Amino acid sequence: MSSSITRQNFDEWMIPVYAPAPFIPVRAERSTLWDQQGKSYIDFAGGIAVNALGHANPELRKALEEQAGKLWHTGNGYTNEPILRLAKQLIDATFADRVFFCNSGAEANEAALKLARKYAHDVYGPQKSGIVAFKNAFHGRTLFTVTAGGQPAYSQDFAPLPPDISHAVYNDLQSAAALIDDNTCAVIVEPIQGEGGVVPAEPAFLKGLRELCDRHNALLIFDEVQTGVGRTGSLYAYMHYGVTPDVLSTAKALGGGFPIGAMLTREQFSRSMTVGTHGTTYGGNPLAGAVAGKVLDIVNTPDVLNGVKQRHDAIVEHIDAINRKHNLFKAVRGVGLLMGCVLSDNYAGRAKELLQLAAEEGAMVLIAGANVVRFAPSLIISDDEIGVGLERFARACERFVAKAPS
Ligand SMILES: Cc1ncc(COP(=O)(O)O)c(C=O)c1O
């Protein structure tokens, strides 16, 4: 089957909102993928910070296969055991005592923003509808979340946009303070801006947002779609920062590759979301619940969480060695296994080219904007895979610097 399908079919059959790589991966194990021609790739992209436990993880496969033999889907007229177990795991592991399940990060943020508006309207009145978000943020592609995201290129063609959403400058508390007032119902922020360039928040910035939200009775929403489920070496990045939100969105790594999203909050805020106010057919699907439950079991252990820091250090060491030779990156930033290598000014704007060369050499990386090469690998990527993958990446860097500027 796979041999009769080619990359060209994508251009023929698909609505071209993506520009996928010229090869098609067909198989993967741990942090190695193989394409249709049998060429191997070491995976530092992790399906965009999703495959937290690598590919075809035997324990996740077992959880999925066991559940597949029992019950796939019932719709939300019925609940099920795996999703209730997962809810309790999340409650036990975090600040939250209520959970809503959905299928993606955008949906988790959509639910968070709707909850914030509904809660504020119910408790304080319709004037309290303001949402403060941040420039360069990314919260998903629904109309509400793309408007909250601070990248006009993703929203401007879809006007009219949902009103009463304003954007402050990330890591600039003064600029946030100027927008937050008693009519603000929520502040939504990524503890580390992922798509926006892997920019970690300053601890004082998040603390300051917490205080501003408390002062103005606004809900503090942490978008942990990219930073959650062990990526920073803490189960959630709010734990790393010591600042607790009122609402948290999680997705991506939660399912380890199986689609699931969740919004976590406290009971007092969840009360506004009564029967019929929100929902989705697949939210809380037992297959997703079974896999995500196993992901949490494995990730939320000292072994895996402590391993994140070791792997971060190993990757930094390799990148530093590349940099001593080529002076390619002006900074390596990020926390745990969400890392961004910022291109030096003389290579500005060319991150995608380096990504393409890395793929040619057999290493998958991500970009985060035009200037940042992003690494978001499996939390359990092996030393060998790191070593081989960064050797390949080093060859790509060598070719990149040797190339004439485009
Ligand atoms: C911080 C953040 N929020 C939300 C999203 C959207 O998630 P999804 O693509 O699952 O809708 C992303 C995806 O990259 C993200 O990084």
Ligand as a Chemical Component Dictionary entry (heavy atoms), coordinates in Angstrom:
data_LIG
# 
_chem_comp.id                   LIG 
_chem_comp.type                 NON-POLYMER 
_chem_comp.pdbx_formal_charge   0 
_chem_comp.three_letter_code    LIG 
# 
loop_
_chem_comp_atom.comp_id 
_chem_comp_atom.atom_id 
_chem_comp_atom.alt_atom_id 
_chem_comp_atom.type_symbol 
_chem_comp_atom.charge 
_chem_comp_atom.model_Cartn_x 
_chem_comp_atom.model_Cartn_y 
_chem_comp_atom.model_Cartn_z 
_chem_comp_atom.pdbx_ordinal 
LIG C1 C1 C 0 1.005  26.565 23.569 1  
LIG C2 C2 C 0 0.070  25.940 22.581 2  
LIG N1 N1 N 0 -1.247 26.081 22.744 3  
LIG C3 C3 C 0 -2.120 25.525 21.898 4  
LIG C4 C4 C 0 -1.696 24.812 20.808 5  
LIG C5 C5 C 0 -2.710 24.197 19.868 6  
LIG O1 O1 O 0 -2.766 22.843 20.068 7  
LIG P1 P1 P 0 -3.471 21.907 18.963 8  
LIG O2 O2 O 0 -2.627 22.024 17.742 9  
LIG O3 O3 O 0 -3.464 20.555 19.585 10 
LIG O4 O4 O 0 -4.828 22.450 18.755 11 
LIG C6 C6 C 0 -0.332 24.646 20.592 12 
LIG C7 C7 C 0 0.155  23.904 19.406 13 
LIG O5 O5 O 0 1.258  24.047 18.975 14 
LIG C8 C8 C 0 0.577  25.223 21.497 15 
LIG O6 O6 O 0 1.894  25.108 21.339 16 
# 
loop_
_chem_comp_bond.comp_id 
_chem_comp_bond.atom_id_1 
_chem_comp_bond.atom_id_2 
_chem_comp_bond.value_order 
_chem_comp_bond.pdbx_ordinal 
LIG C1 C2 SING 1  
LIG C2 N1 SING 2  
LIG C2 C8 DOUB 3  
LIG N1 C3 DOUB 4  
LIG C3 C4 SING 5  
LIG C4 C5 SING 6  
LIG C4 C6 DOUB 7  
LIG C5 O1 SING 8  
LIG O1 P1 SING 9  
LIG P1 O2 DOUB 10 
LIG P1 O3 SING 11 
LIG P1 O4 SING 12 
LIG C6 C7 SING 13 
LIG C6 C8 SING 14 
LIG C7 O5 DOUB 15 
LIG C8 O6 SING 16 
# 
